[in-house]
Amino acid sequence: MNALAATAQLELVIGQAYGGGYFIGITQEDGKLYRNIQAPKAFELRGVIGCYSTDVTGARSYTDSRSNTEAYAAAGSELAQQVAALIIGVHADWGIPARDVQELQYRHLKPTAQDNYCTWRDGDNPSSVPAGYPYTEASPGQTPLTAFQEGGEEAFGANWYVSSTQFSAYFAYFMDFSDGYQYGDSKGDERSVRPVRRELIQ
């Protein structure tokens, strides 16, 4: 981690209220660093990302949740349109989490004490700062933050959440928040979404 990234990481702590929601970590893209913030649970949505059999060419980023969401919204996704229209406080730049941003949600705010699903590359995240490596059964563990633990007022459900990163014309990346299993599955399935936004650090 370079000095700038280290300094940026110290500005906020995981789960701290910030920017219309809660800080969940830092990602890097094209040499730039971004703070990522997730919306409060009250703004969690459930629906179908849609566009099944459609190649949404602007929805392939692993880090830019908003641009992916705008691409899906333009292609007719009602769920993406709902998220893109969210205004929380003064912030109107929310998106369905991109794959590597969604991974930060689980890594840092895992709701359950269940062992992680750790086959192949579950948890691999080259976009995070510091870079994330594949899960072990025990790591990451359940978040120590009570509000985000299973049953807490801000906790993720122990169920599947969809990302905005397209896997193919038929599939998107999904994640099981009970155990961290990452998978490409049908864009026609109903799933949960905890919206996110990001801010440029440098």
C-alpha positions, -999 to +999 in steps of 0.1 A: +000+000+000+014+034-009+016+063+015-015+080+000-036+048+003-024+043+039-034+079+048-068+075+031-074+043+049-068+060+082-093+088+075-123+065+082-129+032+098-150+004+084-187+009+093-183+045+101-213+067+092-202+088+062-214+102+029-250+092+032-243+057+045-213+037+059-177+035+048-168+000+034-133+004+021-111+017-007-108+005-043-083+015-071-091+020-107-068+034-134-043+047-108-070+065-088-083+057-053-119+058-042-137+056-009-168+033-012-199+039+009-229+017+012-265+029+018-283+023+051-303-009+052-336+011+049-326+016+012-319-020+004-340-032-026-350-066-040-357-073-076-345-087-109-316-069-126-330-081-159-317-076-194-315-114-198-299-124-231-289-087-237-252-078-237-251-047-216-217-035-229-213-007-204-218-030-174-184-048-172-166-028-147-154-045-115-152-012-096-175+015-111-208+006-096-226+038-109-215+034-146-226-002-146-259+008-131-265+035-156-258+011-184-283-014-170-309+014-165-305+026-201-310-010-213-343-012-194-335-027-160-362-014-136-341-024-106-311-004-119-335+026-127-347+025-090-312+025-076-300+052-100-329+074-089-321+071-052-313+103-033-300+098+002-293+131+020-276+152-007-262+122-026-277+111-059-249+089-073-259+055-060-254+023-079-258-015-077-224-026-063-198-037-089-183-071-082-152-060-063-171-034-043-196-060-033-168-082-022-157-054+002-192-054+016-189-090+026-153-090+036-157-061+060-193-065+071-199-103+070-232-109+089-228-145+099-204-167+119-207-194+093-176-208+076-167-192+043-172-209+010-137-210-004-134-228-036-115-215-066-111-177-062-139-167-038-128-134-022-101-126-047-101-088-051-073-071-070-092-038-070-093-033-032-067-014-012-050-034+002-056-062-024-079-090-012-069-126-014-091-157-016-110-166+016-102-193+040-130-211+059-123-188+089-113-155+072-130-132+070-149-138+102-182-123+113-179-085+116-173-073+152-197-044+145-229-054+163-252-033+140-240-053+110-240-088+126-269-112+117-301-098+132-286-063+136-303-032+123-278-027+094-270-064+088-271-080+054-295-108+050-279-143+048-290-146+012-279-138-024-271-103-036-266-093-072-238-072-084-239-048-114-209-065-131-221-085-161-206-120-165-223-126-199-254-117-218-272-142-196-254-140-163-243-114-137-220-119-107-238-127-075-226-133-039-241-153-011-239-132+021-242-163+043-208-177+033-192-155+006-198-178-024-193-158-056-210-170-087-222-160-122-259-167-123-290-158-143-298-121-147-334-132-145-333-142-108-347-120-081-320-109-056-312-083-030-292-051-035-275-028-010-267+003-030-233+020-029-216+052-040-179+062-042-158+093-038-125+101-055-096+104-031-070+111-058 
